[in-house]
Amino acid sequence: MVDNRTAGGAATDASAGRDFWLREGPYLAILALTVGGVAYVAMTRRPLVTFWEFVAVASCAVGIFAGWRRAALKEQRVRLVVTQILHWGAFLAAMNLVFLPSVQAVADADSTSLIVLLLLALGSFVAGVHTQSWRMGLNGVFMALCVPAVAWLDQSALFVALVGAAAVAAAGFILWARLRI
C-alpha cells in the first residue's frame, strides 16, 4: 500500500485530531468527571462536596464555551455568561441543600450521589438547550441515563466508570490510528 499523503496532508491530519479534542474534549472531560465522581462516592461512601462544586464550575465553563461561537455580539456574550453563571449558581445552591446535615441524616452516600448526578444531568441538559449545544444536551441525557443504571447496578458504579474510560480510550485510539494512516 502506498502512502499518498503530503507534508501538508500530515499537518491537516494532525490539526484534525487537535480540532477533535478541542471540540469534544470539554464534554468528555465533564462526563468522565461525573461518572468518576459517582464511582468514587459509591466506593468510599463519603460525599464529595468540593469535587461536585468543581464539576459544576467546570460545567459552567463548558456551557460558556459551547455557546460562545453562536454569540457574535458583545451583548449576546454577556447574556450567555450571566445566564450560565446564574444557571450553574442555582445548581450549586440546590446541590448544597442536598449536602445539608438535616438532609444527610436521612440520605446515605449512594442516594446523595444519585441526587447530585440527577441534578448535574438536568443542569447539563438545560444548559445545552440554553446554549443551543446538542453536545451539552447529550451529556445531560447520558448522565440522566446513568442514574437508573447506577441505581440498578448498585455497587457497580466503578464498572460504569471503567466502561466510560474504556470508551474514551477506544475513541482516542481509533482517532490516533486514523491520523497515522
Secondary structure, 3 states (H helix, E strand, C coil): CCCCCCHHHHHHHHHHHHHHHHHHHHHHHHHHHHHHHHHHHHHHCCCCHHHHHHHHHHHHHHHHHHHHCCCCCHHHHHHHHHHHHHHHHHHHHHHHHHCCHHHHCCCCHHHHHHHHHHHHHHHHHHHHHHHCCHHHHHHHHHHHHHHHHHHHHCCCHHHHHHHHHHHHHHHHHHHHHHHHC
